[in-house]
Amino acid sequence: MRHKVKSLISMALGGIILFSVLNASAGNKDRAGQAGADELLINPWAKSSGWACANTGGVRGMEAQYINVAGLAFTETTQIGYTHTNYLAGTGISINTLGLAQRVSETGGVLGLGIMSMSLGDIDRTEVDMPEGGIGTFAPSFLNVNLSYARAFSNSIFGGVNVKIISHQIADISASGMAIDVGVQYVTGRTDNIKFGVALKNVGAPMKFTGDGMSLRTIITETRHTMTVEQRSDAYELPALLRIGITYDIDLADNHILSLAGNFQSNSFRKDIFSLGAQYQFSDYLEIRGGYNYEEGLLNEGDRTTVFTGPTACLSLKVPIDREENSFFTIDYSYRATHPFDGVHAFGTSIAL
């Protein structure tokens, strides 16, 4: 057991060191806009996005596949969830996410499946001779499939790995790739109320577009022969990042718990993000969350390089199904403030059996 724990910690530390070296040589904000697959940076779940994704150390269950896959190990039996997100309201962009977490062994092993589908709506198709369109539309879409495994290595150390399959479809060209996330959580305190977490996300090979849309049929003037010219797309990197967070739970009174969370996110291709969040929980019925994300230049509109302005909030209502079996049905709503557009609204439901 000690050997397994040491191996897990070594893997996490090794990933952190490797990420730090790559970051030091590449920079962060100086490389903004050079990565693709930015949908990997969008949290598709209502509950965890509602407190600014700050709970890297304390995230639990199915939603841990996005924040820190190690938290998947806390799934007790079966958890199923679905979230619909109206992303940047007014743009027509929507995200649908389906998740499943299932405990598979008494020793703490949990398998997870997550499917995120992002649609950018219908876009007018144009050509050089018809720049105004009128010749139909196309609908770009992104699909990410996550396969996860997490388990407890001791009473206080938990770890997991997530493999994601990435697919991009834009008109008649496409790109596909794979990436890996790893995460570790450490729980301590007299009542296990202090939780640390480290997660390394979106580590994978570059992707590139291919397909019929990269080909062009033309006529050679001198010979009047028809030929096909195929263009090559440049490869683009994935937006790798490192998350380090801590969560602290405070028992205010019977059935009243306040959780405070902080997180630092180091990005390879954009500015680093500092997050603070809080959650108030009343018994097993109500959870209220709020958070704030900060990055350099956020408070000055002229220097801001993100559509998000910082504040987030979430409300969760839980309906007990079987208290003895710890089964619940949950409804979640979260909001993330943006400028411009009318924010990001996520509506989710989940059931724990």
LINBELPE-V473276 format. One line per field, one symbol per residue. ss: DSSP state (H for helix, E for strand, - for the rest). psi: psi as a letter, one per 20 degrees, with the letter a starting at -180 (. if undefined). A space follows every 10 residues. Layout:
ss = ???
psi = ???
//
This chain:
ss = -HHHHHHHHH HHHHHHHHHH HHHHHH--HH H---EE-HHH H----HHHH- ---------- ---HHHH-HH HHHH---EEE EEEEEEE--- --EEEEEEEE EEE------E EEEEEEEEE- --EE------ ------EE-- EEEEEEEEEE EE----EEEE EEEEEEEEEE --EEEEEEEE EEEEEEEE-- ---EEEEEEE EEE---E--E -HHHEEEEE- -----EEEEE -----EEE-- EEEEEEEEEE EEE--EEEEE EEEEEEE--- --EEEEEEEE EE---EEEEE EEEE------ -------EEE EEEEEEEEEE EE----EEEE EEEEEEEE-- ---EEEEEEE EE-
psi = ghggghgggh gghghggggg ghhhhhrehi jpiiraliii ipoiqgghhi lkkilhhjqq bgiihggoih ihijpgeppp qppppnpmpi ijpqppppqp pppiqiijpp qqpppppppj apppprrgim iibjkarqnq qppppppqpq rpiaiipqrr qpppppppoo ckqrqqaqrp qqqqqppaqh kkjppqqppp qlorqqrqqr rhiiqpprpo ghikqpqppp qpqqqqqqmq rppprqpppp ogapjopppp qqqpooqhkr qqppqqqqpp pocjhpppqq rppprpjhio hhipjqipig qqqqppppop gohhjlpqpq pqpqppqrob rkappppqqq pp.
//
